[in-house]
């Protein structure tokens, strides 16, 4: 899985140990970020349960509060953190045959906007909290590795370079580069490099409301 993530930016394993709890699978694959310990006041579990919700069912601090059962735009998870989690794992509990996870490498966006411009693109986090940075750049580096980030809700463009990126992401020139992954079997496990890839969720139709995915953030993948 590590080799595939390094090459492609993501890796999918079908029906991986479906009877094991997600936390055990995540611990076997890498180093789990203990969100509960990192942000004890936020009551965010380390294993997060993702279920389709209408806009009226949740607040605006969640994607469902903005988009409901519609398509979630491409984004970086926790883009407003000083350093977003390097990887995250999506694991199927109850699958659906017609709800896709969309995955886009940053490469076509970098080609369109330009790496120097992305390094100058400055955003403000929507809210400042402990563990979050007030200002972030679309492209930065951590231990010699590029960190790219984008989020249409939680990041506000502050300069012209950031506005160009926002305009590019509202376009569709990169659509043919988007991969679609369906998690439809219990245990289906998708690991995504959060620094190299953008992701989103497809529309949820009424018959797919039972879809249930669990998410865990990882600082390393070692399998």
MDAnalysis code that builds the backbone (N, CA, C; Angstrom):
import MDAnalysis as mda
import numpy as np

u = mda.Universe.empty(669, n_residues=223, atom_resindex=np.repeat(np.arange(223), 3), trajectory=True)
u.add_TopologyAttr("name", ["N", "CA", "C"] * 223)
u.add_TopologyAttr("resid", np.arange(1, 224))
u.add_TopologyAttr("resname", ["UNK", "UNK", "UNK", "UNK", "UNK", "UNK", "UNK", "UNK", "UNK", "UNK", "UNK", "UNK", "UNK", "UNK", "UNK", "UNK", "UNK", "UNK", "UNK", "UNK", "UNK", "UNK", "UNK", "UNK", "UNK", "UNK", "UNK", "UNK", "UNK", "UNK", "UNK", "UNK", "UNK", "UNK", "UNK", "UNK", "UNK", "UNK", "UNK", "UNK", "UNK", "UNK", "UNK", "UNK", "UNK", "UNK", "UNK", "UNK", "UNK", "UNK", "UNK", "UNK", "UNK", "UNK", "UNK", "UNK", "UNK", "UNK", "UNK", "UNK", "UNK", "UNK", "UNK", "UNK", "UNK", "UNK", "UNK", "UNK", "UNK", "UNK", "UNK", "UNK", "UNK", "UNK", "UNK", "UNK", "UNK", "UNK", "UNK", "UNK", "UNK", "UNK", "UNK", "UNK", "UNK", "UNK", "UNK", "UNK", "UNK", "UNK", "UNK", "UNK", "UNK", "UNK", "UNK", "UNK", "UNK", "UNK", "UNK", "UNK", "UNK", "UNK", "UNK", "UNK", "UNK", "UNK", "UNK", "UNK", "UNK", "UNK", "UNK", "UNK", "UNK", "UNK", "UNK", "UNK", "UNK", "UNK", "UNK", "UNK", "UNK", "UNK", "UNK", "UNK", "UNK", "UNK", "UNK", "UNK", "UNK", "UNK", "UNK", "UNK", "UNK", "UNK", "UNK", "UNK", "UNK", "UNK", "UNK", "UNK", "UNK", "UNK", "UNK", "UNK", "UNK", "UNK", "UNK", "UNK", "UNK", "UNK", "UNK", "UNK", "UNK", "UNK", "UNK", "UNK", "UNK", "UNK", "UNK", "UNK", "UNK", "UNK", "UNK", "UNK", "UNK", "UNK", "UNK", "UNK", "UNK", "UNK", "UNK", "UNK", "UNK", "UNK", "UNK", "UNK", "UNK", "UNK", "UNK", "UNK", "UNK", "UNK", "UNK", "UNK", "UNK", "UNK", "UNK", "UNK", "UNK", "UNK", "UNK", "UNK", "UNK", "UNK", "UNK", "UNK", "UNK", "UNK", "UNK", "UNK", "UNK", "UNK", "UNK", "UNK", "UNK", "UNK", "UNK", "UNK", "UNK", "UNK", "UNK", "UNK", "UNK", "UNK", "UNK", "UNK", "UNK", "UNK", "UNK", "UNK", "UNK", "UNK", "UNK"])
u.atoms.positions = np.array([
    [0.822, -1.201, 0.000],
    [0.000, 0.000, 0.000],
    [0.862, 1.260, 0.000],
    [1.924, 1.268, 0.798],
    [2.802, 2.439, 0.857],
    [3.395, 2.735, -0.510],
    [3.851, 1.693, -1.215],
    [4.448, 1.892, -2.543],
    [3.418, 2.445, -3.514],
    [2.191, 1.967, -3.434],
    [1.142, 2.437, -4.339],
    [0.758, 3.881, -4.029],
    [0.670, 4.208, -2.749],
    [0.372, 5.588, -2.367],
    [1.482, 6.519, -2.836],
    [2.740, 6.071, -2.680],
    [3.862, 6.893, -3.121],
    [3.828, 7.128, -4.624],
    [3.409, 6.124, -5.384],
    [3.390, 6.245, -6.841],
    [2.145, 6.978, -7.349],
    [0.978, 6.635, -6.821],
    [-0.295, 7.114, -7.382],
    [-0.976, 8.180, -6.539],
    [-0.569, 8.315, -5.283],
    [-1.219, 9.268, -4.387],
    [-2.355, 8.660, -3.593],
    [-2.772, 7.440, -3.921],
    [-3.806, 6.747, -3.151],
    [-3.696, 5.259, -3.406],
    [-4.329, 4.480, -2.530],
    [-4.325, 3.033, -2.680],
    [-5.646, 2.483, -2.163],
    [-6.209, 1.537, -2.885],
    [-7.486, 0.919, -2.516],
    [-7.277, -0.570, -2.295],
    [-7.778, -1.073, -1.173],
    [-7.800, -2.507, -0.900],
    [-9.244, -2.930, -0.690],
    [-9.701, -3.863, -1.483],
    [-11.067, -4.338, -1.400],
    [-11.234, -5.336, -0.252],
    [-12.322, -5.145, 0.504],
    [-12.722, -6.087, 1.560],
    [-11.538, -6.477, 2.444],
    [-10.804, -5.480, 2.904],
    [-9.629, -5.711, 3.748],
    [-10.063, -5.985, 5.188],
    [-9.852, -7.228, 5.639],
    [-10.169, -7.630, 7.016],
    [-11.486, -7.014, 7.485],
    [-12.597, -7.322, 6.826],
    [-13.851, -6.630, 7.113],
    [-14.377, -6.823, 8.524],
    [-13.939, -7.843, 9.217],
    [-14.437, -8.074, 10.580],
    [-13.633, -7.333, 11.631],
    [-12.500, -6.785, 11.252],
    [-11.695, -6.050, 12.219],
    [-12.207, -4.621, 12.371],
    [-12.122, -4.038, 13.573],
    [-12.473, -2.631, 13.751],
    [-11.546, -1.735, 12.922],
    [-12.069, -0.618, 12.484],
    [-11.283, 0.295, 11.652],
    [-10.022, 0.745, 12.356],
    [-10.079, 0.985, 13.656],
    [-8.894, 1.474, 14.370],
    [-7.774, 0.441, 14.311],
    [-8.102, -0.842, 14.370],
    [-7.065, -1.869, 14.309],
    [-6.441, -1.933, 12.919],
    [-7.244, -1.804, 11.894],
    [-6.714, -1.781, 10.534],
    [-5.814, -0.574, 10.337],
    [-6.259, 0.592, 10.824],
    [-5.464, 1.811, 10.687],
    [-4.136, 1.690, 11.414],
    [-4.147, 1.114, 12.606],
    [-2.905, 0.951, 13.372],
    [-1.966, -0.034, 12.706],
    [-2.512, -1.005, 11.980],
    [-1.664, -1.954, 11.258],
    [-1.036, -1.323, 10.029],
    [-1.729, -0.337, 9.438],
    [-1.248, 0.262, 8.197],
    [-0.313, 1.446, 8.424],
    [-0.406, 2.111, 9.567],
    [0.414, 3.297, 9.767],
    [0.321, 3.831, 11.178],
    [0.717, 5.083, 11.346],
    [0.679, 5.738, 12.649],
    [-0.563, 6.618, 12.709],
    [-1.462, 6.289, 13.626],
    [-2.743, 6.983, 13.745],
    [-2.553, 8.309, 14.477],
    [-3.188, 9.363, 13.957],
    [-3.229, 10.648, 14.652],
    [-4.380, 10.600, 15.654],
    [-4.057, 10.727, 16.924],
    [-5.070, 10.668, 17.984],
    [-5.731, 12.035, 18.107],
    [-6.782, 12.242, 17.323],
    [-7.449, 13.541, 17.297],
    [-8.080, 13.864, 18.646],
    [-8.582, 12.842, 19.349],
    [-9.200, 13.074, 20.654],
    [-8.209, 13.681, 21.636],
    [-6.966, 13.190, 21.619],
    [-5.949, 13.729, 22.520],
    [-5.413, 15.071, 22.027],
    [-5.352, 15.245, 20.707],
    [-4.815, 16.469, 20.133],
    [-5.742, 17.655, 20.375],
    [-7.042, 17.422, 20.262],
    [-8.036, 18.490, 20.438],
    [-9.112, 18.018, 21.412],
    [-8.773, 17.897, 22.698],
    [-9.725, 17.314, 23.653],
    [-11.007, 18.122, 23.825],
    [-10.955, 19.415, 23.599],
    [-12.142, 20.249, 23.806],
    [-13.138, 20.170, 22.662],
    [-12.740, 19.564, 21.537],
    [-13.602, 19.555, 20.354],
    [-14.494, 18.324, 20.263],
    [-14.239, 17.329, 21.082],
    [-15.040, 16.099, 21.081],
    [-15.090, 15.433, 19.702],
    [-13.954, 15.477, 18.980],
    [-13.851, 14.830, 17.678],
    [-13.205, 13.457, 17.881],
    [-13.876, 12.376, 17.512],
    [-13.291, 11.053, 17.718],
    [-12.139, 10.779, 16.762],
    [-11.258, 9.912, 17.152],
    [-10.149, 9.521, 16.290],
    [-10.654, 8.724, 15.089],
    [-11.645, 7.879, 15.309],
    [-12.335, 7.197, 14.217],
    [-13.646, 7.939, 13.980],
    [-13.731, 8.612, 12.855],
    [-14.889, 9.468, 12.577],
    [-15.877, 8.752, 11.668],
    [-17.149, 8.874, 11.984],
    [-18.215, 8.222, 11.238],
    [-18.796, 9.193, 10.226],
    [-18.743, 8.828, 8.948],
    [-19.226, 9.685, 7.868],
    [-20.487, 9.064, 7.266],
    [-21.599, 9.738, 7.451],
    [-22.878, 9.294, 6.904],
    [-23.510, 10.447, 6.135],
    [-24.226, 10.182, 5.072],
    [-24.900, 11.250, 4.343],
    [-25.886, 11.993, 5.240],
    [-25.850, 13.324, 5.172],
    [-26.740, 14.162, 5.963],
    [-27.266, 15.292, 5.093],
    [-28.500, 15.699, 5.355],
    [-29.030, 16.887, 4.695],
    [-28.473, 18.118, 5.381],
    [-28.581, 19.269, 4.734],
    [-28.039, 20.499, 5.292],
    [-28.677, 20.857, 6.631],
    [-29.938, 20.499, 6.808],
    [-30.632, 20.847, 8.047],
    [-30.231, 19.961, 9.222],
    [-29.546, 18.857, 8.953],
    [-29.213, 17.910, 10.019],
    [-27.908, 18.225, 10.729],
    [-27.048, 19.048, 10.126],
    [-25.736, 19.331, 10.726],
    [-25.432, 20.820, 10.603],
    [-24.393, 21.257, 11.330],
    [-24.001, 22.652, 11.297],
    [-23.091, 22.965, 10.121],
    [-22.763, 24.254, 9.980],
    [-21.936, 24.703, 8.863],
    [-20.446, 24.446, 9.083],
    [-20.104, 23.808, 10.186],
    [-18.701, 23.413, 10.371],
    [-18.422, 22.052, 9.738],
    [-19.397, 21.507, 9.015],
    [-19.227, 20.259, 8.288],
    [-19.648, 20.463, 6.835],
    [-19.073, 19.646, 5.965],
    [-19.398, 19.770, 4.544],
    [-20.887, 19.506, 4.283],
    [-21.472, 18.574, 5.019],
    [-22.894, 18.295, 4.822],
    [-23.756, 19.506, 5.159],
    [-23.285, 20.357, 6.060],
    [-24.025, 21.550, 6.396],
    [-24.077, 22.563, 5.265],
    [-23.168, 22.445, 4.295],
    [-23.144, 23.337, 3.132],
    [-23.734, 22.679, 1.896],
    [-23.443, 21.383, 1.704],
    [-23.794, 20.722, 0.456],
    [-24.834, 19.620, 0.619],
    [-25.159, 19.249, 1.846],
    [-26.165, 18.232, 2.072],
    [-25.833, 16.931, 1.371],
    [-26.763, 16.423, 0.585],
    [-26.573, 15.171, -0.146],
    [-25.982, 15.399, -1.532],
    [-25.674, 16.649, -1.851],
    [-25.094, 16.965, -3.147],
    [-23.611, 16.648, -3.197],
    [-23.008, 16.960, -4.321],
    [-21.585, 16.697, -4.525],
    [-20.734, 17.569, -3.614],
    [-19.765, 16.964, -2.946],
    [-18.783, 17.717, -2.168],
    [-17.658, 18.139, -3.111],
    [-17.272, 19.413, -3.125],
    [-16.180, 19.838, -4.005],
    [-14.842, 19.258, -3.563],
    [-13.910, 19.235, -4.483],
    [-12.567, 18.757, -4.172],
    [-11.927, 19.662, -3.132],
    [-11.207, 19.037, -2.197],
    [-10.602, 19.805, -1.108],
    [-9.510, 18.969, -0.434],
    [-8.782, 19.636, 0.456],
    [-7.799, 19.002, 1.331],
    [-8.422, 18.865, 2.705],
    [-8.351, 17.698, 3.309],
    [-8.888, 17.559, 4.661],
    [-8.059, 18.386, 5.649],
    [-8.776, 19.138, 6.493],
    [-8.161, 19.967, 7.532],
    [-7.127, 20.919, 6.937],
    [-7.499, 21.536, 5.808],
    [-6.596, 22.462, 5.118],
    [-6.276, 23.677, 5.971],
    [-7.116, 23.978, 6.943],
    [-6.911, 25.161, 7.781],
    [-5.984, 24.888, 8.964],
    [-5.550, 23.667, 9.148],
    [-4.557, 23.384, 10.182],
    [-3.192, 23.905, 9.749],
    [-2.357, 24.203, 10.733],
    [-0.999, 24.645, 10.428],
    [-0.295, 23.616, 9.540],
    [-0.494, 22.341, 9.839],
    [0.026, 21.249, 9.015],
    [-1.076, 20.205, 8.892],
    [-1.729, 20.113, 7.743],
    [-2.780, 19.107, 7.579],
    [-2.229, 17.694, 7.759],
    [-3.058, 16.748, 8.159],
    [-2.607, 15.354, 8.256],
    [-2.058, 14.874, 6.916],
    [-0.979, 14.105, 6.973],
    [-0.340, 13.654, 5.738],
    [-1.244, 12.683, 4.973],
    [-1.860, 11.748, 5.677],
    [-2.698, 10.745, 5.031],
    [-4.033, 10.644, 5.769],
    [-5.006, 10.081, 5.102],
    [-6.208, 9.647, 5.796],
    [-6.727, 8.372, 5.153],
    [-7.452, 7.632, 5.957],
    [-7.998, 6.337, 5.559],
    [-9.515, 6.434, 5.558],
    [-10.141, 5.982, 4.479],
    [-11.595, 5.840, 4.398],
    [-11.911, 4.348, 4.331],
    [-12.782, 3.906, 5.211],
    [-13.072, 2.464, 5.299],
    [-14.580, 2.248, 5.261],
    [-14.999, 1.358, 4.410],
    [-16.424, 1.115, 4.192],
    [-17.006, 0.248, 5.304],
    [-18.087, 0.738, 5.901],
    [-18.889, -0.059, 6.838],
    [-20.155, -0.530, 6.131],
    [-20.883, 0.417, 5.537],
    [-22.032, 0.108, 4.692],
    [-21.783, 0.772, 3.347],
    [-21.703, -0.013, 2.301],
    [-21.305, 0.521, 1.005],
    [-22.460, 1.000, 0.151],
    [-22.088, 1.613, -0.969],
    [-23.048, 2.052, -1.976],
    [-22.403, 1.880, -3.339],
    [-23.195, 1.466, -4.319],
    [-22.665, 1.249, -5.661],
    [-22.616, 2.505, -6.506],
    [-23.260, 3.570, -6.061],
    [-23.353, 4.749, -6.923],
    [-22.904, 6.042, -6.264],
    [-22.193, 5.961, -5.145],
    [-21.596, 7.155, -4.533],
    [-20.089, 7.044, -4.690],
    [-19.507, 7.987, -5.417],
    [-18.068, 7.934, -5.707],
    [-17.280, 8.842, -4.775],
    [-16.071, 8.415, -4.458],
    [-15.062, 9.313, -3.897],
    [-14.224, 9.815, -5.066],
    [-14.194, 11.121, -5.263],
    [-13.430, 11.734, -6.350],
    [-12.031, 12.065, -5.851],
    [-11.017, 11.760, -6.639],
    [-9.623, 12.000, -6.259],
    [-8.903, 12.682, -7.420],
    [-8.254, 13.797, -7.122],
    [-7.530, 14.551, -8.154],
    [-6.112, 14.845, -7.697],
    [-5.103, 14.462, -8.469],
    [-3.733, 14.869, -8.124],
    [-3.568, 16.368, -8.308],
    [-2.677, 16.943, -7.527],
    [-2.418, 18.373, -7.624],
    [-1.691, 18.743, -8.915],
    [-1.060, 17.781, -9.584],
    [-0.200, 18.088, -10.734],
    [-0.869, 18.969, -11.784],
    [-2.094, 18.659, -12.260],
    [-2.694, 19.538, -13.277],
    [-2.999, 20.935, -12.761],
    [-3.308, 21.057, -11.474],
    [-3.556, 22.380, -10.893],
    [-2.257, 23.173, -10.837],
    [-1.181, 22.506, -10.445],
    [0.126, 23.177, -10.403],
    [0.515, 23.627, -11.804],
    [0.259, 22.787, -12.808],
    [0.580, 23.155, -14.185],
    [-0.202, 24.381, -14.636],
    [-1.458, 24.474, -14.244],
    [-2.302, 25.590, -14.675],
    [-1.987, 26.892, -13.941],
    [-1.774, 26.784, -12.638],
    [-1.585, 27.988, -11.817],
    [-0.113, 28.368, -11.711],
    [0.772, 27.364, -11.599],
    [2.204, 27.607, -11.434],
    [2.645, 27.441, -9.998],
    [3.737, 26.712, -9.793],
    [4.247, 26.490, -8.442],
    [4.649, 27.789, -7.745],
    [5.361, 28.738, -8.418],
    [5.698, 29.995, -7.728],
    [4.463, 30.751, -7.265],
    [3.406, 30.720, -8.079],
    [2.178, 31.412, -7.709],
    [1.489, 30.737, -6.524],
    [1.515, 29.414, -6.486],
    [0.897, 28.704, -5.368],
    [1.651, 28.960, -4.069],
    [2.965, 29.122, -4.158],
    [3.737, 29.430, -2.950],
    [3.405, 30.826, -2.422],
    [2.897, 31.691, -3.293],
    [2.538, 33.048, -2.882],
    [1.061, 33.183, -2.526],
    [0.281, 32.156, -2.776],
    [-1.163, 32.212, -2.524],
    [-1.429, 32.063, -1.027],
    [-1.953, 33.123, -0.406],
    [-2.152, 33.159, 1.044],
    [-3.646, 33.124, 1.355],
    [-3.999, 32.285, 2.318],
    [-5.385, 32.142, 2.759],
    [-5.480, 32.375, 4.257],
    [-6.643, 32.794, 4.703],
    [-6.939, 32.885, 6.129],
    [-7.895, 31.767, 6.502],
    [-7.650, 31.151, 7.644],
    [-8.588, 30.153, 8.146],
    [-9.870, 30.846, 8.575],
    [-11.003, 30.175, 8.354],
    [-12.288, 30.787, 8.656],
    [-12.410, 31.117, 10.143],
    [-11.926, 30.214, 10.988],
    [-11.933, 30.441, 12.426],
    [-10.570, 30.076, 12.979],
    [-10.141, 30.819, 13.966],
    [-8.863, 30.516, 14.614],
    [-9.129, 29.747, 15.894],
    [-8.486, 28.580, 15.974],
    [-8.599, 27.761, 17.173],
    [-7.222, 27.186, 17.486],
    [-7.109, 26.612, 18.673],
    [-5.854, 25.975, 19.046],
    [-5.546, 24.859, 18.045],
    [-4.321, 24.850, 17.554],
    [-3.916, 23.841, 16.591],
    [-4.104, 24.284, 15.155],
    [-4.731, 25.437, 14.919],
    [-4.960, 25.952, 13.580],
    [-4.032, 27.138, 13.342],
    [-3.704, 27.375, 12.103],
    [-2.911, 28.543, 11.732],
    [-3.836, 29.617, 11.208],
    [-3.576, 30.870, 11.573],
    [-4.386, 31.960, 11.063],
    [-4.178, 32.186, 9.581],
    [-2.941, 32.032, 9.102],
    [-2.606, 32.224, 7.690],
    [-1.883, 30.985, 7.170],
    [-2.253, 30.554, 5.965],
    [-1.600, 29.398, 5.349],
    [-1.378, 29.699, 3.877],
    [-0.444, 28.985, 3.267],
    [-0.167, 29.111, 1.838],
    [-0.648, 27.864, 1.113],
    [-1.038, 28.045, -0.136],
    [-1.503, 26.912, -0.919],
    [-0.407, 25.870, -1.097],
    [0.841, 26.312, -1.193],
    [1.974, 25.389, -1.289],
    [3.027, 25.791, -0.272],
    [3.411, 24.853, 0.540],
    [4.496, 25.056, 1.495],
    [5.322, 23.777, 1.514],
    [6.267, 23.691, 2.428],
    [7.090, 22.489, 2.531],
    [7.259, 22.092, 3.990],
    [7.328, 20.797, 4.214],
    [7.566, 20.266, 5.551],
    [8.571, 19.136, 5.435],
    [9.715, 19.293, 6.075],
    [10.791, 18.294, 6.000],
    [11.124, 17.931, 4.557],
    [11.146, 18.942, 3.692],
    [11.533, 18.746, 2.306],
    [10.439, 18.198, 1.403],
    [9.221, 17.993, 1.935],
    [8.101, 17.482, 1.153],
    [7.091, 18.588, 0.918],
    [6.612, 18.702, -0.317],
    [5.627, 19.727, -0.645],
    [4.296, 19.414, 0.028],
    [3.690, 20.452, 0.599],
    [2.362, 20.362, 1.209],
    [1.446, 21.290, 0.418],
    [0.471, 20.733, -0.274],
    [-0.477, 21.530, -1.041],
    [-1.842, 21.449, -0.374],
    [-2.579, 22.574, -0.399],
    [-3.871, 22.584, 0.284],
    [-4.860, 23.502, -0.413],
    [-6.117, 23.118, -0.308],
    [-7.217, 23.924, -0.841],
    [-8.508, 23.505, -0.139],
    [-9.325, 24.477, 0.186],
    [-10.641, 24.208, 0.734],
    [-11.537, 25.403, 0.439],
    [-12.688, 25.185, -0.211],
    [-13.546, 26.312, -0.587],
    [-14.363, 26.872, 0.565],
    [-14.434, 26.159, 1.694],
    [-15.244, 26.607, 2.830],
    [-14.389, 27.200, 3.937],
    [-13.363, 26.488, 4.325],
    [-12.616, 26.847, 5.525],
    [-11.416, 27.747, 5.264],
    [-11.104, 28.029, 3.990],
    [-10.019, 28.940, 3.655],
    [-10.573, 30.117, 2.852],
    [-10.143, 31.326, 3.222],
    [-10.564, 32.555, 2.533],
    [-9.371, 33.151, 1.796],
    [-9.459, 33.355, 0.473],
    [-8.331, 33.942, -0.277],
    [-8.023, 35.352, 0.208],
    [-6.730, 35.646, 0.415],
    [-6.329, 36.964, 0.897],
    [-5.581, 37.792, -0.145],
    [-5.061, 37.152, -1.196],
    [-4.349, 37.928, -2.211],
    [-4.735, 37.421, -3.602],
    [-4.196, 38.072, -4.620],
    [-4.584, 37.745, -5.981],
    [-4.196, 36.325, -6.362],
    [-3.063, 35.849, -5.867],
    [-2.629, 34.487, -6.182],
    [-3.631, 33.469, -5.632],
    [-4.114, 33.711, -4.414],
    [-5.102, 32.816, -3.817],
    [-6.419, 32.866, -4.586],
    [-6.786, 34.046, -5.064],
    [-8.029, 34.173, -5.839],
    [-7.930, 33.447, -7.176],
    [-6.749, 33.430, -7.770],
    [-6.559, 32.689, -9.013],
    [-6.751, 31.195, -8.767],
    [-6.206, 30.694, -7.667],
    [-6.399, 29.276, -7.351],
    [-7.884, 28.985, -7.129],
    [-8.560, 29.848, -6.389],
    [-9.987, 29.643, -6.139],
    [-10.766, 29.616, -7.452],
    [-10.428, 30.512, -8.369],
    [-11.097, 30.557, -9.668],
    [-10.810, 29.289, -10.471],
    [-9.572, 28.818, -10.412],
    [-9.209, 27.586, -11.119],
    [-9.991, 26.395, -10.588],
    [-10.154, 26.325, -9.272],
    [-10.855, 25.197, -8.679],
    [-12.353, 25.237, -8.969],
    [-12.883, 26.401, -9.284],
    [-14.294, 26.482, -9.679],
    [-14.501, 26.060, -11.131],
    [-13.411, 25.907, -11.862],
    [-13.490, 25.520, -13.266],
    [-13.590, 24.022, -13.439],
    [-13.355, 23.579, -14.666],
    [-13.488, 22.149, -14.963],
    [-12.403, 21.646, -15.908],
    [-11.341, 22.454, -16.112],
    [-10.299, 22.069, -17.070],
    [-9.578, 20.794, -16.657],
    [-9.648, 20.456, -15.371],
    [-8.920, 19.296, -14.861],
    [-9.836, 18.078, -14.689],
    [-11.088, 18.146, -15.150],
    [-12.051, 17.078, -14.884],
    [-11.597, 15.707, -15.364],
    [-10.909, 15.662, -16.508],
    [-10.508, 14.355, -17.044],
    [-9.390, 13.710, -16.232],
    [-8.844, 14.437, -15.254],
    [-7.797, 13.878, -14.401],
    [-8.368, 13.260, -13.117],
    [-9.665, 13.419, -12.885],
    [-10.282, 12.960, -11.639],
    [-10.533, 11.453, -11.687],
    [-10.047, 10.751, -10.668],
    [-10.354, 9.326, -10.512],
    [-11.602, 9.178, -9.652],
    [-12.390, 8.137, -9.937],
    [-13.592, 7.859, -9.163],
    [-13.464, 6.485, -8.518],
    [-13.628, 6.463, -7.209],
    [-13.514, 5.211, -6.459],
    [-14.834, 4.958, -5.747],
    [-15.361, 3.749, -5.888],
    [-16.600, 3.356, -5.217],
    [-16.247, 2.402, -4.078],
    [-16.697, 2.749, -2.879],
    [-16.524, 1.881, -1.719],
    [-17.857, 1.175, -1.488],
    [-17.959, -0.068, -1.895],
    [-19.253, -0.739, -1.856],
    [-19.256, -2.068, -1.116],
    [-18.097, -2.472, -0.575],
    [-18.028, -3.716, 0.174],
    [-17.507, -3.426, 1.575],
    [-18.064, -4.048, 2.612],
    [-17.503, -3.876, 3.947],
    [-16.012, -4.195, 3.965],
    [-15.246, -3.309, 4.544],
    [-13.802, -3.492, 4.598],
    [-13.040, -2.802, 3.488],
    [-13.716, -2.369, 2.421],
    [-13.025, -1.598, 1.377],
    [-12.281, -0.439, 2.037],
    [-10.986, -0.338, 1.787],
    [-10.138, 0.614, 2.494],
    [-9.353, 1.445, 1.495],
    [-9.539, 2.742, 1.569],
    [-8.894, 3.697, 0.670],
    [-7.988, 4.606, 1.488],
    [-6.704, 4.635, 1.148],
    [-5.743, 5.525, 1.800],
    [-5.319, 6.587, 0.798],
    [-5.399, 7.860, 1.198],
    [-5.106, 8.980, 0.310],
    [-4.015, 9.852, 0.915],
    [-3.063, 10.261, 0.074],
    [-2.038, 11.221, 0.464],
    [-2.673, 12.612, 0.439],
    [-2.935, 13.160, 1.602],
    [-3.663, 14.414, 1.738],
    [-2.858, 15.625, 1.306],
    [-1.544, 15.482, 1.160],
    [-0.699, 16.598, 0.718],
    [-0.570, 16.642, -0.798],
    [-0.813, 15.526, -1.462],
    [-0.622, 15.437, -2.915],
    [-1.914, 15.358, -3.700],
    [-3.009, 14.994, -3.018],
    [-4.256, 14.727, -3.716],
    [-5.394, 15.548, -3.105],
    [-6.310, 15.971, -3.969],
    [-7.568, 16.552, -3.532],
    [-8.638, 15.471, -3.612],
    [-9.678, 15.611, -2.818],
    [-10.730, 14.605, -2.860],
    [-12.088, 15.260, -2.609],
    [-13.143, 14.583, -2.997],
    [-14.502, 15.022, -2.754],
    [-15.427, 13.818, -2.802],
    [-16.712, 14.088, -2.591],
    [-17.687, 13.008, -2.608],
    [-18.755, 13.292, -3.653],
    [-19.194, 12.264, -4.345],
    [-20.255, 12.425, -5.320],
    [-21.613, 12.586, -4.664],
    [-22.614, 12.881, -5.473],
    [-23.979, 13.050, -4.985],
    [-24.500, 11.754, -4.370],
    [-25.284, 11.902, -3.303],
    [-25.908, 10.759, -2.647],
    [-27.394, 10.751, -3.006],
    [-27.824, 9.707, -3.701],
    [-29.229, 9.552, -4.053],
    [-29.995, 8.936, -2.880],
    [-31.322, 9.107, -2.849],
    [-32.095, 8.634, -1.692],
    [-31.844, 7.182, -1.313],
    [-31.670, 6.305, -2.294],
    [-31.489, 4.885, -1.964],
    [-30.094, 4.591, -1.401],
    [-29.210, 5.600, -1.375],
    [-27.858, 5.393, -0.834],
    [-27.662, 6.101, 0.506],
    [-28.753, 6.528, 1.131],
    [-28.644, 7.242, 2.406],
    [-28.032, 6.396, 3.517],
    [-28.042, 5.074, 3.373],
    [-27.484, 4.200, 4.420],
    [-25.961, 4.124, 4.372],
    [-25.341, 4.719, 3.359],
    [-23.882, 4.647, 3.216],
    [-23.191, 5.087, 4.515],
    [-22.203, 4.324, 4.919],
    [-21.481, 4.604, 6.166],
    [-19.996, 4.333, 5.940],
    [-19.203, 5.380, 6.073],
    [-17.749, 5.297, 5.905],
    [-17.096, 5.772, 7.194],
    [-16.009, 5.139, 7.591],
    [-15.232, 5.611, 8.742],
    [-13.916, 6.192, 8.247],
    [-13.461, 7.252, 8.927],
    [-12.238, 7.960, 8.530],
    [-11.278, 8.032, 9.711],
    [-10.004, 7.807, 9.402],
    [-8.925, 7.929, 10.379],
    [-7.780, 8.692, 9.727],
    [-7.186, 9.634, 10.450],
    [-6.026, 10.371, 9.952],
    [-4.742, 9.667, 10.370],
    [-3.761, 9.668, 9.456],
    [-2.491, 8.994, 9.681],
    [-1.341, 9.966, 9.442],
    [-0.312, 9.886, 10.266],
    [0.890, 10.672, 10.028],
    [1.892, 9.916, 9.166],
    [1.787, 8.591, 9.163],
    [2.664, 7.757, 8.331],
    [1.885, 6.543, 7.844],
    [2.286, 6.036, 6.677],
    [1.820, 4.735, 6.198],
    [3.050, 3.850, 6.097],
    [2.996, 2.680, 6.700],
    [4.211, 1.864, 6.707],
    [3.962, 0.422, 6.251],
    [2.875, 0.189, 5.536],
    [2.614, -1.174, 5.028],
    [2.488, -1.140, 3.506],
])
